[in-house]
Amino acid sequence: MSGTLTLPAAANVGGGGGAVPSVPTVSVVQPQSVDAGACMDIEDSRNNGFWLWKWLFNWTSSSPTMLRAVEKKILSYLKLPYRGFFVDIGPAVGDSDKIWTISLNTESKEVPLVLLHGLGAGIALWVMNLDAFAKERPVYAMDILGFGRSSRPLFSKDALICEKQFVKSVEEWRREMNINDMILLGHSMGGFIASSYALTYPERVKHLILADPWGFPEKPSETTNSKQIPLWVRAIARVLTPLNPLWALRAAGPFGQWVVQKTRPDIMRKFANTIEEDINLLPQYIHQCNAQRPSGESAFHTMMESFGWAKHPMIHRIKDVRGDIPITFIYGSRSWIDSSSGEKIKSQRGSNMVDIKIVTGAGHHVYADKPDVFNRYVNDTCDMYKVDRQRQLLAPLQLIRDATESDDEHEMLVEEPPLNAAESVEIQPEAAPTSMRAEVPNEAQVTAAGTAADLAADVKRK
Protein backbone atom coordinates (compact mmCIF):
# COMPACT_ATOMS: atom_id res chain seq x y z
CA MET A 1 0.00 0.00 0.00
CA SER A 2 1.16 3.48 -0.36
CA GLY A 3 -0.55 6.35 1.10
CA THR A 4 -1.70 8.13 4.12
CA LEU A 5 -2.32 6.34 7.41
CA THR A 6 -4.80 8.28 9.49
CA LEU A 7 -3.97 8.44 13.18
CA PRO A 8 -6.42 9.81 15.71
CA ALA A 9 -4.27 12.76 16.75
CA ALA A 10 -4.75 14.49 13.41
CA ALA A 11 -2.04 12.33 11.82
CA ASN A 12 -2.33 10.65 8.46
CA VAL A 13 0.26 8.06 7.44
CA GLY A 14 0.08 6.89 4.89
CA GLY A 15 8.23 6.59 -22.31
CA GLY A 16 9.07 8.17 -25.42
CA GLY A 17 6.61 5.85 -26.96
CA GLY A 18 7.60 3.18 -24.50
CA ALA A 19 11.38 3.36 -24.82
CA VAL A 20 13.03 1.15 -22.23
CA PRO A 21 15.05 3.19 -19.73
CA SER A 22 18.75 2.51 -19.72
CA VAL A 23 19.33 1.44 -16.14
CA PRO A 24 23.14 1.46 -16.43
CA THR A 25 22.99 5.25 -16.76
CA VAL A 26 21.57 5.40 -13.24
CA SER A 27 23.98 6.14 -10.46
CA VAL A 28 23.27 3.03 -8.43
CA VAL A 29 24.26 2.73 -4.82
CA GLN A 30 23.95 -0.76 -3.44
CA PRO A 31 22.05 -0.96 -0.14
CA GLN A 32 24.50 -1.10 2.75
CA SER A 33 24.02 -1.96 6.35
CA VAL A 34 24.38 0.97 8.72
CA ASP A 35 26.55 0.33 11.72
CA ALA A 36 24.78 2.22 14.49
CA GLY A 37 27.80 2.15 16.76
CA ALA A 38 30.06 3.65 14.11
CA CYS A 39 27.54 6.41 13.48
CA MET A 40 27.42 7.16 17.19
CA ASP A 41 31.21 7.30 17.43
CA ILE A 42 31.28 9.96 14.74
CA GLU A 43 28.62 11.90 16.60
CA ASP A 44 30.55 11.50 19.86
CA SER A 45 33.72 12.98 18.39
CA ARG A 46 31.86 16.08 17.33
CA ASN A 47 29.36 16.72 20.07
CA ASN A 48 29.69 16.44 23.82
CA GLY A 49 25.93 15.99 23.97
CA PHE A 50 26.22 12.57 22.36
CA TRP A 51 24.46 10.93 25.30
CA LEU A 52 21.28 12.78 24.31
CA TRP A 53 21.46 11.56 20.71
CA LYS A 54 22.15 8.02 21.91
CA TRP A 55 19.17 8.18 24.22
CA LEU A 56 16.93 9.48 21.43
CA PHE A 57 18.18 6.78 19.05
CA ASN A 58 17.44 4.04 21.54
CA TRP A 59 14.07 5.58 22.39
CA THR A 60 12.84 5.73 18.80
CA SER A 61 14.02 2.14 18.22
CA SER A 62 14.57 2.77 14.52
CA SER A 63 17.36 2.66 11.98
CA PRO A 64 17.81 2.48 8.21
CA THR A 65 18.91 -1.13 8.64
CA MET A 66 15.70 -2.08 10.43
CA LEU A 67 13.62 -0.31 7.77
CA ARG A 68 15.49 -2.14 5.03
CA ALA A 69 14.89 -5.51 6.70
CA VAL A 70 11.14 -5.11 7.18
CA GLU A 71 10.69 -3.69 3.66
CA LYS A 72 12.52 -6.68 2.21
CA LYS A 73 10.23 -9.07 4.09
CA ILE A 74 7.10 -7.38 2.75
CA LEU A 75 8.38 -7.29 -0.84
CA SER A 76 9.24 -10.99 -0.63
CA TYR A 77 5.51 -11.61 -1.14
CA LEU A 78 5.75 -10.30 -4.72
CA LYS A 79 5.49 -12.98 -7.38
CA LEU A 80 7.43 -11.09 -10.06
CA PRO A 81 11.15 -10.40 -9.66
CA TYR A 82 12.14 -6.85 -8.83
CA ARG A 83 15.33 -4.83 -8.59
CA GLY A 84 16.04 -2.30 -5.84
CA PHE A 85 18.60 0.50 -6.07
CA PHE A 86 19.37 4.07 -5.05
CA VAL A 87 19.25 6.74 -7.76
CA ASP A 88 21.71 9.58 -7.17
CA ILE A 89 19.88 12.81 -8.13
CA GLY A 90 22.59 15.16 -6.88
CA PRO A 91 21.87 18.36 -4.94
CA ALA A 92 18.13 18.48 -5.66
CA VAL A 93 17.30 19.74 -2.16
CA GLY A 94 20.21 18.66 0.02
CA ASP A 95 23.89 18.42 -0.88
CA SER A 96 23.62 14.91 -2.32
CA ASP A 97 20.19 13.32 -2.53
CA LYS A 98 19.38 9.71 -3.35
CA ILE A 99 16.00 8.18 -4.11
CA TRP A 100 15.32 4.55 -3.24
CA THR A 101 13.65 2.83 -6.19
CA ILE A 102 12.39 -0.59 -7.20
CA SER A 103 11.69 -1.64 -10.79
CA LEU A 104 9.78 -4.52 -12.36
CA ASN A 105 9.50 -5.80 -15.94
CA THR A 106 11.98 -3.29 -17.38
CA GLU A 107 12.33 -5.46 -20.51
CA SER A 108 8.87 -4.40 -21.69
CA LYS A 109 8.69 -1.85 -24.52
CA GLU A 110 5.54 -0.22 -23.17
CA VAL A 111 5.37 3.21 -21.58
CA PRO A 112 6.49 2.90 -17.93
CA LEU A 113 4.13 3.36 -15.01
CA VAL A 114 5.69 5.43 -12.20
CA LEU A 115 4.19 5.34 -8.68
CA LEU A 116 4.27 8.12 -6.06
CA HIS A 117 3.04 7.14 -2.58
CA GLY A 118 1.27 9.29 -0.01
CA LEU A 119 2.26 10.87 3.30
CA GLY A 120 4.18 8.63 5.69
CA ALA A 121 4.21 5.69 3.29
CA GLY A 122 6.78 3.97 1.12
CA ILE A 123 7.44 1.51 -1.67
CA ALA A 124 6.39 -1.61 0.24
CA LEU A 125 2.81 -0.42 0.62
CA TRP A 126 2.26 -1.07 -3.12
CA VAL A 127 2.80 -4.80 -2.51
CA MET A 128 -0.78 -5.70 -3.51
CA ASN A 129 -0.54 -3.75 -6.77
CA LEU A 130 2.93 -4.19 -8.24
CA ASP A 131 2.46 -7.68 -9.70
CA ALA A 132 -0.73 -6.68 -11.49
CA PHE A 133 0.73 -3.43 -12.83
CA ALA A 134 3.96 -5.02 -14.09
CA LYS A 135 2.42 -7.81 -16.17
CA GLU A 136 2.22 -5.65 -19.30
CA ARG A 137 4.63 -2.76 -18.75
CA PRO A 138 7.66 -1.51 -16.83
CA VAL A 139 6.83 -0.27 -13.34
CA TYR A 140 8.91 1.98 -11.12
CA ALA A 141 8.06 2.80 -7.50
CA MET A 142 10.08 5.26 -5.47
CA ASP A 143 10.31 6.41 -1.90
CA ILE A 144 9.57 10.10 -2.43
CA LEU A 145 12.44 12.34 -1.31
CA GLY A 146 12.19 12.81 2.45
CA PHE A 147 10.34 9.52 3.02
CA GLY A 148 11.17 5.84 3.48
CA ARG A 149 14.72 4.92 2.56
CA SER A 150 15.36 7.99 0.40
CA SER A 151 17.48 10.92 1.56
CA ARG A 152 15.95 13.20 4.16
CA PRO A 153 17.10 16.74 3.33
CA LEU A 154 15.92 19.97 4.90
CA PHE A 155 13.13 21.40 2.75
CA SER A 156 12.17 25.05 2.42
CA LYS A 157 9.72 26.66 4.83
CA ASP A 158 7.84 28.21 1.90
CA ALA A 159 4.93 26.12 0.60
CA LEU A 160 5.41 26.82 -3.12
CA ILE A 161 9.16 26.28 -2.92
CA CYS A 162 8.56 22.97 -1.11
CA GLU A 163 6.25 21.87 -3.89
CA LYS A 164 8.84 22.81 -6.52
CA GLN A 165 11.52 20.91 -4.62
CA PHE A 166 9.44 17.74 -4.70
CA VAL A 167 8.82 18.23 -8.43
CA LYS A 168 12.51 18.84 -9.07
CA SER A 169 13.44 15.64 -7.25
CA VAL A 170 11.05 13.62 -9.44
CA GLU A 171 12.41 15.23 -12.61
CA GLU A 172 16.03 14.64 -11.62
CA TRP A 173 15.11 11.02 -10.89
CA ARG A 174 13.46 10.68 -14.32
CA ARG A 175 16.50 12.19 -16.01
CA GLU A 176 18.91 9.85 -14.25
CA MET A 177 16.68 6.90 -15.12
CA ASN A 178 16.59 8.00 -18.79
CA ILE A 179 12.79 7.68 -18.97
CA ASN A 180 11.47 9.74 -21.87
CA ASP A 181 7.80 9.72 -20.91
CA MET A 182 5.61 7.91 -18.42
CA ILE A 183 2.18 7.23 -17.04
CA LEU A 184 2.31 8.93 -13.64
CA LEU A 185 0.22 7.60 -10.73
CA GLY A 186 0.10 9.39 -7.39
CA HIS A 187 -1.86 8.57 -4.26
CA SER A 188 -2.91 11.24 -1.73
CA MET A 189 0.06 13.60 -1.31
CA GLY A 190 1.71 11.74 -4.20
CA GLY A 191 -1.23 12.80 -6.36
CA PHE A 192 -0.60 16.44 -5.44
CA ILE A 193 3.08 16.10 -6.42
CA ALA A 194 2.19 14.22 -9.62
CA SER A 195 -0.22 16.99 -10.65
CA SER A 196 2.38 19.67 -10.02
CA TYR A 197 4.90 17.65 -12.03
CA ALA A 198 2.47 17.38 -14.97
CA LEU A 199 2.02 21.16 -14.87
CA THR A 200 5.79 21.71 -14.93
CA TYR A 201 6.89 18.94 -17.30
CA PRO A 202 3.86 18.12 -19.48
CA GLU A 203 6.02 16.65 -22.24
CA ARG A 204 7.00 13.80 -19.91
CA VAL A 205 3.49 12.70 -18.88
CA LYS A 206 1.35 10.56 -21.17
CA HIS A 207 -1.43 10.01 -18.65
CA LEU A 208 -2.03 11.31 -15.13
CA ILE A 209 -3.70 8.91 -12.67
CA LEU A 210 -4.73 10.45 -9.35
CA ALA A 211 -5.79 8.04 -6.59
CA ASP A 212 -7.74 9.86 -3.88
CA PRO A 213 -5.48 12.92 -4.31
CA TRP A 214 -4.87 15.29 -1.42
CA GLY A 215 -4.68 19.07 -1.72
CA PHE A 216 -7.25 19.75 -4.44
CA PRO A 217 -10.27 21.53 -2.88
CA GLU A 218 -10.12 24.96 -1.36
CA LYS A 219 -10.39 25.15 2.42
CA PRO A 220 -13.93 26.02 3.58
CA SER A 221 -14.44 29.33 5.30
CA GLU A 222 -14.02 29.55 9.07
CA THR A 223 -17.74 30.29 9.34
CA THR A 224 -18.59 27.02 7.62
CA ASN A 225 -16.10 25.10 9.74
CA SER A 226 -17.40 26.53 13.01
CA LYS A 227 -20.90 25.34 12.17
CA GLN A 228 -19.85 21.80 11.22
CA ILE A 229 -16.98 21.03 13.63
CA PRO A 230 -17.47 20.84 17.43
CA LEU A 231 -15.64 23.39 19.55
CA TRP A 232 -13.49 20.81 21.37
CA VAL A 233 -12.27 19.36 18.06
CA ARG A 234 -11.29 22.81 16.82
CA ALA A 235 -9.45 23.47 20.08
CA ILE A 236 -7.39 20.27 19.77
CA ALA A 237 -6.68 21.04 16.11
CA ARG A 238 -5.25 24.45 17.05
CA VAL A 239 -2.93 22.83 19.57
CA LEU A 240 -1.72 20.15 17.14
CA THR A 241 -1.39 22.33 14.03
CA PRO A 242 2.18 23.50 14.82
CA LEU A 243 3.30 19.86 15.11
CA ASN A 244 4.30 17.55 12.28
CA PRO A 245 1.43 15.20 11.36
CA LEU A 246 3.20 12.02 12.48
CA TRP A 247 4.78 13.35 15.66
CA ALA A 248 2.85 10.82 17.76
CA LEU A 249 4.75 7.88 16.26
CA ARG A 250 8.09 9.40 17.18
CA ALA A 251 6.87 10.48 20.61
CA ALA A 252 5.81 6.89 21.29
CA GLY A 253 9.39 5.74 20.71
CA PRO A 254 9.68 1.93 20.82
CA PHE A 255 5.90 1.77 21.31
CA GLY A 256 5.29 3.32 17.88
CA GLN A 257 4.45 -0.03 16.34
CA TRP A 258 1.96 -0.66 19.14
CA VAL A 259 0.38 2.76 18.46
CA VAL A 260 -0.17 1.82 14.82
CA GLN A 261 -1.61 -1.57 15.76
CA LYS A 262 -4.06 -0.11 18.28
CA THR A 263 -5.14 2.99 16.40
CA ARG A 264 -5.33 1.49 12.91
CA PRO A 265 -6.07 -2.25 13.13
CA ASP A 266 -7.77 -1.93 9.75
CA ILE A 267 -4.36 -1.38 8.16
CA MET A 268 -3.37 -4.93 9.08
CA ARG A 269 -6.70 -6.33 7.88
CA LYS A 270 -6.21 -4.75 4.46
CA PHE A 271 -3.05 -6.76 3.89
CA ALA A 272 -4.09 -9.97 5.66
CA ASN A 273 -4.68 -11.91 2.44
CA THR A 274 -1.30 -10.92 1.00
CA ILE A 275 0.97 -11.03 4.04
CA GLU A 276 -0.39 -14.09 5.78
CA GLU A 277 2.56 -15.24 7.87
CA ASP A 278 3.37 -12.06 9.77
CA ILE A 279 0.71 -9.37 9.60
CA ASN A 280 2.69 -7.31 12.12
CA LEU A 281 5.09 -6.43 9.30
CA LEU A 282 2.80 -3.57 8.27
CA PRO A 283 2.80 -1.64 11.56
CA GLN A 284 6.55 -2.32 11.83
CA TYR A 285 7.10 -0.85 8.38
CA ILE A 286 4.95 2.22 9.00
CA HIS A 287 6.71 2.81 12.31
CA GLN A 288 10.18 2.47 10.76
CA CYS A 289 9.25 4.78 7.86
CA ASN A 290 8.22 7.55 10.22
CA ALA A 291 10.32 7.13 13.37
CA GLN A 292 13.37 8.65 11.70
CA ARG A 293 14.05 12.37 11.38
CA PRO A 294 11.05 14.02 9.67
CA SER A 295 11.92 15.55 6.32
CA GLY A 296 9.23 15.04 3.70
CA GLU A 297 6.72 15.09 6.52
CA SER A 298 7.93 18.55 7.55
CA ALA A 299 7.63 19.67 3.93
CA PHE A 300 4.05 18.39 3.87
CA HIS A 301 3.37 20.35 7.06
CA THR A 302 4.69 23.45 5.29
CA MET A 303 2.38 22.90 2.30
CA MET A 304 -0.74 22.02 4.29
CA GLU A 305 -3.49 24.20 5.70
CA SER A 306 -5.09 22.53 8.74
CA PHE A 307 -3.99 19.11 7.45
CA GLY A 308 -6.96 18.46 5.18
CA TRP A 309 -6.18 21.22 2.69
CA ALA A 310 -3.25 22.68 0.80
CA LYS A 311 -2.14 26.30 1.11
CA HIS A 312 -2.13 26.43 -2.69
CA PRO A 313 -5.03 24.18 -3.76
CA MET A 314 -4.54 22.25 -6.98
CA ILE A 315 -8.14 22.88 -8.05
CA HIS A 316 -7.12 26.38 -9.19
CA ARG A 317 -4.21 25.11 -11.30
CA ILE A 318 -4.98 21.65 -12.65
CA LYS A 319 -7.02 23.15 -15.49
CA ASP A 320 -3.72 24.41 -16.91
CA VAL A 321 -2.35 20.90 -17.44
CA ARG A 322 -1.68 20.56 -21.16
CA GLY A 323 -4.88 19.74 -23.00
CA ASP A 324 -3.67 16.49 -24.57
CA ILE A 325 -2.83 14.85 -21.22
CA PRO A 326 -5.74 12.67 -20.02
CA ILE A 327 -6.47 12.62 -16.29
CA THR A 328 -8.07 9.70 -14.45
CA PHE A 329 -9.34 10.14 -10.89
CA ILE A 330 -9.87 7.05 -8.72
CA TYR A 331 -11.77 7.76 -5.48
CA GLY A 332 -12.89 5.54 -2.64
CA SER A 333 -16.62 5.86 -1.99
CA ARG A 334 -15.98 6.01 1.79
CA SER A 335 -12.92 8.26 1.69
CA TRP A 336 -12.60 11.53 3.59
CA ILE A 337 -11.22 13.08 0.39
CA ASP A 338 -13.82 15.21 -1.40
CA SER A 339 -14.39 13.76 -4.87
CA SER A 340 -16.27 16.83 -6.08
CA SER A 341 -12.93 18.30 -7.18
CA GLY A 342 -12.72 15.64 -9.87
CA GLU A 343 -16.18 16.56 -11.14
CA LYS A 344 -15.25 20.25 -11.30
CA ILE A 345 -12.10 19.48 -13.25
CA LYS A 346 -14.07 17.25 -15.62
CA SER A 347 -16.46 20.11 -16.36
CA GLN A 348 -13.49 22.43 -16.98
CA ARG A 349 -11.50 20.11 -19.26
CA GLY A 350 -14.29 18.12 -20.86
CA SER A 351 -15.44 14.56 -20.36
CA ASN A 352 -13.17 13.22 -23.11
CA MET A 353 -10.01 14.17 -21.22
CA VAL A 354 -11.09 13.43 -17.62
CA ASP A 355 -12.36 10.10 -16.31
CA ILE A 356 -13.64 9.52 -12.78
CA LYS A 357 -13.76 6.10 -11.14
CA ILE A 358 -15.45 5.47 -7.78
CA VAL A 359 -14.43 2.30 -5.95
CA THR A 360 -17.43 1.20 -3.91
CA GLY A 361 -16.65 0.34 -0.30
CA ALA A 362 -13.10 1.71 -0.39
CA GLY A 363 -11.74 4.42 1.85
CA HIS A 364 -8.77 6.74 1.37
CA HIS A 365 -6.41 3.78 0.92
CA VAL A 366 -8.29 2.80 -2.22
CA TYR A 367 -5.38 0.72 -3.59
CA ALA A 368 -5.38 -1.46 -0.45
CA ASP A 369 -9.10 -1.50 0.41
CA LYS A 370 -10.11 -2.93 -2.97
CA PRO A 371 -6.85 -3.87 -4.70
CA ASP A 372 -8.42 -6.00 -7.44
CA VAL A 373 -10.78 -3.23 -8.53
CA PHE A 374 -8.08 -0.58 -8.23
CA ASN A 375 -5.60 -2.66 -10.23
CA ARG A 376 -8.17 -3.22 -12.96
CA TYR A 377 -8.94 0.49 -13.25
CA VAL A 378 -5.25 1.38 -13.44
CA ASN A 379 -4.46 -1.32 -16.00
CA ASP A 380 -7.48 -0.39 -18.12
CA THR A 381 -6.30 3.21 -18.10
CA CYS A 382 -2.76 2.25 -19.09
CA ASP A 383 -4.03 -0.09 -21.81
CA MET A 384 -5.98 2.76 -23.39
CA TYR A 385 -2.69 4.36 -24.30
CA LYS A 386 -1.31 1.05 -25.51
CA VAL A 387 -4.30 0.51 -27.82
CA ASP A 388 -4.08 4.06 -29.14
CA ARG A 389 -0.41 3.61 -29.94
CA GLN A 390 -1.02 0.40 -31.87
CA ARG A 391 -3.81 2.12 -33.80
CA GLN A 392 -1.44 4.96 -34.71
CA LEU A 393 1.22 2.49 -35.86
CA LEU A 394 -1.24 0.64 -38.08
CA ALA A 395 -2.83 3.77 -39.59
CA PRO A 396 -0.21 4.32 -42.38
CA LEU A 397 -0.50 0.68 -43.47
CA GLN A 398 -4.26 1.05 -43.62
CA LEU A 399 -3.84 4.10 -45.89
CA ILE A 400 -1.70 2.03 -48.27
CA ARG A 401 -4.22 -0.80 -48.21
CA ASP A 402 -7.12 1.54 -48.92
CA ALA A 403 -5.27 3.35 -51.72
CA THR A 404 -4.13 0.09 -53.33
CA GLU A 405 -7.59 -1.47 -53.18
CA SER A 406 -9.10 1.68 -54.68
CA ASP A 407 -6.60 1.73 -57.58
CA ASP A 408 -7.05 -1.99 -58.26
CA GLU A 409 -10.80 -1.58 -58.34
CA HIS A 410 -10.49 1.38 -60.72
CA GLU A 411 -8.24 -0.60 -63.07
CA MET A 412 -10.55 -3.61 -63.10
CA LEU A 413 -13.65 -1.54 -63.81
CA VAL A 414 -12.24 0.97 -66.33
CA GLU A 415 -9.00 -0.13 -67.92
CA GLU A 416 -9.46 -3.90 -68.28
CA PRO A 417 -11.73 -5.09 -71.11
CA PRO A 418 -14.79 -6.94 -69.81
CA LEU A 419 -14.64 -10.71 -69.79
CA ASN A 420 -17.35 -12.63 -71.62
CA ALA A 421 -19.04 -15.57 -70.04
CA ALA A 422 -16.77 -18.08 -71.75
CA GLU A 423 -13.62 -16.32 -70.60
CA SER A 424 -14.73 -15.60 -67.06
CA VAL A 425 -12.91 -17.39 -64.30
CA GLU A 426 -13.28 -17.36 -60.56
CA ILE A 427 -10.58 -15.18 -59.00
CA GLN A 428 -9.59 -16.06 -55.46
CA PRO A 429 -8.15 -13.17 -53.42
CA GLU A 430 -4.53 -13.74 -52.50
CA ALA A 431 -4.09 -14.22 -48.76
CA ALA A 432 -1.46 -12.11 -47.04
CA PRO A 433 1.40 -14.05 -45.46
CA THR A 434 0.71 -15.00 -41.86
CA SER A 435 3.72 -13.04 -40.64
CA MET A 436 2.41 -9.85 -42.26
CA ARG A 437 -1.04 -10.29 -40.80
CA ALA A 438 0.22 -10.78 -37.25
CA GLU A 439 3.25 -8.55 -37.13
CA VAL A 440 2.98 -5.11 -35.53
CA PRO A 441 5.10 -2.70 -37.62
CA ASN A 442 8.22 -1.21 -36.15
CA GLU A 443 9.17 2.45 -36.38
CA ALA A 444 11.12 2.08 -39.64
CA GLN A 445 8.22 0.24 -41.25
CA VAL A 446 5.79 2.93 -40.17
CA THR A 447 7.98 5.67 -41.67
CA ALA A 448 8.27 3.77 -44.95
CA ALA A 449 4.56 3.07 -44.90
CA GLY A 450 3.78 6.74 -44.43
CA THR A 451 5.96 7.67 -47.41
CA ALA A 452 4.38 4.96 -49.54
CA ALA A 453 0.93 6.17 -48.57
CA ASP A 454 1.79 9.69 -49.73
CA LEU A 455 3.09 8.35 -53.07
CA ALA A 456 -0.01 6.25 -53.53
CA ALA A 457 -2.21 9.25 -52.88
CA ASP A 458 -0.25 11.33 -55.43
CA VAL A 459 -0.60 8.62 -58.07
CA LYS A 460 -4.31 8.41 -57.39
CA ARG A 461 -4.74 12.19 -57.77
CA LYS A 462 -2.84 12.18 -61.09
Secondary structure in CASP SS format (residue, H / E / C, confidence):
PFRMAT SS
TARGET T0000
AUTHOR 0000-0000-0000
METHOD secondary structure of the structure
MODEL  1
M C 1.00
S C 1.00
G C 1.00
T C 1.00
L C 1.00
T E 1.00
L E 1.00
P C 1.00
A C 1.00
A C 1.00
A E 1.00
N E 1.00
V C 1.00
G C 1.00
G C 1.00
G C 1.00
G C 1.00
G C 1.00
A C 1.00
V C 1.00
P C 1.00
S C 1.00
V H 1.00
P H 1.00
T H 1.00
V C 1.00
S C 1.00
V E 1.00
V E 1.00
Q C 1.00
P C 1.00
Q C 1.00
S C 1.00
V C 1.00
D C 1.00
A H 1.00
G H 1.00
A H 1.00
C H 1.00
M H 1.00
D H 1.00
I H 1.00
E H 1.00
D H 1.00
S H 1.00
R H 1.00
N C 1.00
N C 1.00
G C 1.00
F H 1.00
W H 1.00
L H 1.00
W H 1.00
K H 1.00
W H 1.00
L H 1.00
F H 1.00
N H 1.00
W H 1.00
T H 1.00
S C 1.00
S C 1.00
S C 1.00
P H 1.00
T H 1.00
M H 1.00
L H 1.00
R H 1.00
A H 1.00
V H 1.00
E H 1.00
K H 1.00
K H 1.00
I H 1.00
L H 1.00
S C 1.00
Y C 1.00
L C 1.00
K C 1.00
L C 1.00
P C 1.00
Y C 1.00
R E 1.00
G E 1.00
F E 1.00
F E 1.00
V E 1.00
D E 1.00
I E 1.00
G E 1.00
P C 1.00
A C 1.00
V C 1.00
G C 1.00
D C 1.00
S C 1.00
D E 1.00
K E 1.00
I E 1.00
W E 1.00
T E 1.00
I E 1.00
S E 1.00
L E 1.00
N C 1.00
T C 1.00
E C 1.00
S C 1.00
K C 1.00
E C 1.00
V C 1.00
P C 1.00
L E 1.00
V E 1.00
L E 1.00
L E 1.00
H C 1.00
G C 1.00
L C 1.00
G C 1.00
A C 1.00
G C 1.00
I H 1.00
A H 1.00
L H 1.00
W H 1.00
V C 1.00
M C 1.00
N C 1.00
L H 1.00
D H 1.00
A H 1.00
F H 1.00
A C 1.00
K C 1.00
E C 1.00
R C 1.00
P C 1.00
V E 1.00
Y E 1.00
A E 1.00
M E 1.00
D C 1.00
I C 1.00
L C 1.00
G C 1.00
F C 1.00
G C 1.00
R C 1.00
S C 1.00
S C 1.00
R C 1.00
P C 1.00
L C 1.00
F C 1.00
S C 1.00
K C 1.00
D C 1.00
A H 1.00
L H 1.00
I H 1.00
C H 1.00
E H 1.00
K H 1.00
Q H 1.00
F H 1.00
V H 1.00
K H 1.00
S H 1.00
V H 1.00
E H 1.00
E H 1.00
W H 1.00
R H 1.00
R H 1.00
E H 1.00
M H 1.00
N C 1.00
I C 1.00
N C 1.00
D C 1.00
M E 1.00
I E 1.00
L E 1.00
L E 1.00
G E 1.00
H E 1.00
S C 1.00
M H 1.00
G H 1.00
G H 1.00
F H 1.00
I H 1.00
A H 1.00
S H 1.00
S H 1.00
Y H 1.00
A H 1.00
L H 1.00
T H 1.00
Y C 1.00
P H 1.00
E H 1.00
R H 1.00
V E 1.00
K E 1.00
H E 1.00
L E 1.00
I E 1.00
L E 1.00
A E 1.00
D C 1.00
P C 1.00
W C 1.00
G C 1.00
F C 1.00
P C 1.00
E C 1.00
K C 1.00
P C 1.00
S C 1.00
E H 1.00
T H 1.00
T H 1.00
N H 1.00
S H 1.00
K H 1.00
Q H 1.00
I C 1.00
P C 1.00
L H 1.00
W H 1.00
V H 1.00
R H 1.00
A H 1.00
I H 1.00
A H 1.00
R H 1.00
V H 1.00
L H 1.00
T C 1.00
P C 1.00
L C 1.00
N C 1.00
P C 1.00
L C 1.00
W H 1.00
A H 1.00
L H 1.00
R H 1.00
A H 1.00
A C 1.00
G H 1.00
P H 1.00
F H 1.00
G H 1.00
Q H 1.00
W H 1.00
V H 1.00
V H 1.00
Q H 1.00
K H 1.00
T H 1.00
R C 1.00
P H 1.00
D H 1.00
I H 1.00
M H 1.00
R H 1.00
K H 1.00
F C 1.00
A C 1.00
N C 1.00
T C 1.00
I C 1.00
E C 1.00
E C 1.00
D C 1.00
I C 1.00
N C 1.00
L H 1.00
L H 1.00
P H 1.00
Q H 1.00
Y H 1.00
I H 1.00
H H 1.00
Q H 1.00
C H 1.00
N H 1.00
A C 1.00
Q C 1.00
R C 1.00
P C 1.00
S C 1.00
G H 1.00
E H 1.00
S H 1.00
A H 1.00
F H 1.00
H H 1.00
T H 1.00
M H 1.00
M E 1.00
E E 1.00
S C 1.00
F C 1.00
G C 1.00
W E 1.00
A E 1.00
K C 1.00
H C 1.00
P C 1.00
M H 1.00
I H 1.00
H H 1.00
R C 1.00
I H 1.00
K H 1.00
D H 1.00
V C 1.00
R C 1.00
G C 1.00
D C 1.00
I C 1.00
P C 1.00
I E 1.00
T E 1.00
F E 1.00
I E 1.00
Y E 1.00
G E 1.00
S C 1.00
R C 1.00
S C 1.00
W C 1.00
I C 1.00
D C 1.00
S C 1.00
S H 1.00
S H 1.00
G H 1.00
E H 1.00
K H 1.00
I H 1.00
K H 1.00
S H 1.00
Q H 1.00
R H 1.00
G C 1.00
S C 1.00
N C 1.00
M C 1.00
V E 1.00
D E 1.00
I E 1.00
K E 1.00
I E 1.00
V E 1.00
T C 1.00
G C 1.00
A C 1.00
G C 1.00
H C 1.00
H C 1.00
V H 1.00
Y H 1.00
A H 1.00
D H 1.00
K C 1.00
P H 1.00
D H 1.00
V H 1.00
F H 1.00
N H 1.00
R H 1.00
Y H 1.00
V H 1.00
N H 1.00
D H 1.00
T H 1.00
C H 1.00
D H 1.00
M H 1.00
Y H 1.00
K H 1.00
V H 1.00
D H 1.00
R H 1.00
Q H 1.00
R H 1.00
Q H 1.00
L H 1.00
L H 1.00
A H 1.00
P H 1.00
L H 1.00
Q H 1.00
L H 1.00
I H 1.00
R H 1.00
D H 1.00
A H 1.00
T H 1.00
E H 1.00
S H 1.00
D H 1.00
D H 1.00
E H 1.00
H H 1.00
E H 1.00
M H 1.00
L H 1.00
V H 1.00
E H 1.00
E C 1.00
P C 1.00
P C 1.00
L C 1.00
N C 1.00
A C 1.00
A C 1.00
E C 1.00
S C 1.00
V C 1.00
E C 1.00
I C 1.00
Q C 1.00
P C 1.00
E C 1.00
A C 1.00
A C 1.00
P C 1.00
T H 1.00
S H 1.00
M H 1.00
R H 1.00
A H 1.00
E C 1.00
V C 1.00
P C 1.00
N C 1.00
E H 1.00
A H 1.00
Q H 1.00
V H 1.00
T H 1.00
A H 1.00
A H 1.00
G H 1.00
T H 1.00
A H 1.00
A H 1.00
D H 1.00
L H 1.00
A H 1.00
A H 1.00
D H 1.00
V H 1.00
K H 1.00
R H 1.00
K C 1.00
END
